[in-house]
């Protein structure tokens, strides 16, 4: 192997400094997540532009979102198993290509059914992003660094959600207005229409796929990784077994503590992602031309939360706390930060609402970064992507139910009040269930030595 560790050389001081290439991989994962969420957010931002043109109702929009999440649920659990078998490099490459082509071709669609088909294909591809990213993190980072690495790449979701509200109005409209206090800043846009948004952001993002294929390898196969860094990466005890069968994976409680956490909290992120522009329009009178800055501020706060959540958990671990206490204390802090959402529907001031939402989304991202580390803490590496995939499927199912309910509630009441009560309570409930399932958050031994039977 090109990177066999010379431990005597390391001990004697011949290798003075680790190469730190693992953080380059982390940045690659972050950029992919930026692309992922730019593509995902494009449709939500164009809802009030495309909807009237197509004659949609609130339920029509909810149905299109529903089919994206259906595909996401199917693809998440499918890609998890595929990535465990073919690896992060090929798995992420395939997923990225599928979702980018689907996003680009959305510019050609002409009715609600075609939108559903295009978003379904997008959901299939995008579902591979997190299982592949977590597989890569498990390969490239020791346990003590994983929460921070997850927090960094997960921040790409918020960066993408910032890029989209900045870029989409400028591509679509000839004039964009930005409210800043009592002032309004007017910007000249391209005026190319909504279809161009899918073409421009889709074709341009293919650069990442080339970079990923050229730059990603397993640490032991990578010429940029020296012996000292490899020693850091492989500092955790080696896992036993390979290719864990599905029935074994879903039969351990460690899979379910992650899956239930995702089922309860993912729908809240979907809520912000797909209905935040609508809420700002209905409650605060904003539109495609003007809601860019508030959305950008919200997701800037989310970025901080994503990195801070990973940093806090990793810092608590380094200070001597157990994995159990470090992860759960961080989750508890995040859950408490979401609670002001209970009163959001009654807030009349735009920037107070933005602050409440921004803190809630930051808390979600911090919660999510730590939730995603739980499988890497509790199951063998060879089962991580499959567990992530199963949990992601459960999260997408929760999102499907949320979409249908949001469409129904808005159609019948026209108010977000009930929706925000659900959003405010989800994280506390999730943490309680996680603790009840695994009071000590210990690594399971039930999957050690389990090997999938060879195919005939």
Secondary structure as the mmCIF struct_conf table of DSSP 4:
data_model
#
loop_
_struct_conf.conf_type_id
_struct_conf.id
_struct_conf.beg_label_comp_id
_struct_conf.beg_label_asym_id
_struct_conf.beg_label_seq_id
_struct_conf.end_label_comp_id
_struct_conf.end_label_asym_id
_struct_conf.end_label_seq_id
TURN_TY1_P TURN_TY1_P1 UNK A 2 UNK A 3
HELX_RH_AL_P HELX_RH_AL_P1 UNK A 7 UNK A 12
TURN_TY1_P TURN_TY1_P2 UNK A 13 UNK A 13
BEND BEND1 UNK A 14 UNK A 15
BEND BEND2 UNK A 17 UNK A 17
TURN_TY1_P TURN_TY1_P3 UNK A 21 UNK A 21
HELX_RH_AL_P HELX_RH_AL_P2 UNK A 22 UNK A 45
TURN_TY1_P TURN_TY1_P4 UNK A 46 UNK A 46
HELX_RH_AL_P HELX_RH_AL_P3 UNK A 47 UNK A 54
TURN_TY1_P TURN_TY1_P5 UNK A 55 UNK A 55
HELX_RH_AL_P HELX_RH_AL_P4 UNK A 58 UNK A 86
HELX_RH_AL_P HELX_RH_AL_P5 UNK A 88 UNK A 105
HELX_RH_3T_P HELX_RH_3T_P1 UNK A 106 UNK A 108
BEND BEND3 UNK A 111 UNK A 111
HELX_RH_AL_P HELX_RH_AL_P6 UNK A 112 UNK A 126
TURN_TY1_P TURN_TY1_P6 UNK A 127 UNK A 127
HELX_RH_AL_P HELX_RH_AL_P7 UNK A 128 UNK A 140
HELX_RH_AL_P HELX_RH_AL_P8 UNK A 143 UNK A 172
BEND BEND4 UNK A 174 UNK A 174
STRN STRN1 UNK A 175 UNK A 180
TURN_TY1_P TURN_TY1_P7 UNK A 181 UNK A 182
STRN STRN2 UNK A 183 UNK A 188
HELX_RH_AL_P HELX_RH_AL_P9 UNK A 194 UNK A 204
TURN_TY1_P TURN_TY1_P8 UNK A 205 UNK A 205
HELX_RH_AL_P HELX_RH_AL_P10 UNK A 206 UNK A 215
HELX_RH_3T_P HELX_RH_3T_P2 UNK A 219 UNK A 221
TURN_TY1_P TURN_TY1_P9 UNK A 223 UNK A 224
HELX_RH_AL_P HELX_RH_AL_P11 UNK A 227 UNK A 233
TURN_TY1_P TURN_TY1_P10 UNK A 234 UNK A 234
BEND BEND5 UNK A 236 UNK A 236
HELX_LH_PP_P HELX_LH_PP_P1 UNK A 237 UNK A 239
STRN STRN3 UNK A 242 UNK A 242
BEND BEND6 UNK A 243 UNK A 243
HELX_RH_AL_P HELX_RH_AL_P12 UNK A 246 UNK A 249
TURN_TY1_P TURN_TY1_P11 UNK A 250 UNK A 251
BEND BEND7 UNK A 252 UNK A 252
HELX_RH_AL_P HELX_RH_AL_P13 UNK A 253 UNK A 284
TURN_TY1_P TURN_TY1_P12 UNK A 288 UNK A 290
BEND BEND8 UNK A 291 UNK A 291
HELX_RH_AL_P HELX_RH_AL_P14 UNK A 292 UNK A 318
TURN_TY1_P TURN_TY1_P13 UNK A 319 UNK A 320
HELX_RH_AL_P HELX_RH_AL_P15 UNK A 323 UNK A 338
HELX_RH_3T_P HELX_RH_3T_P3 UNK A 339 UNK A 346
BEND BEND9 UNK A 349 UNK A 349
HELX_RH_AL_P HELX_RH_AL_P16 UNK A 350 UNK A 378
BEND BEND10 UNK A 379 UNK A 379
HELX_RH_AL_P HELX_RH_AL_P17 UNK A 381 UNK A 413
HELX_RH_AL_P HELX_RH_AL_P18 UNK A 417 UNK A 437
BEND BEND11 UNK A 439 UNK A 440
HELX_LH_PP_P HELX_LH_PP_P2 UNK A 442 UNK A 444
BEND BEND12 UNK A 445 UNK A 445
TURN_TY1_P TURN_TY1_P14 UNK A 446 UNK A 449
STRN STRN4 UNK A 451 UNK A 451
HELX_LH_PP_P HELX_LH_PP_P3 UNK A 452 UNK A 455
#
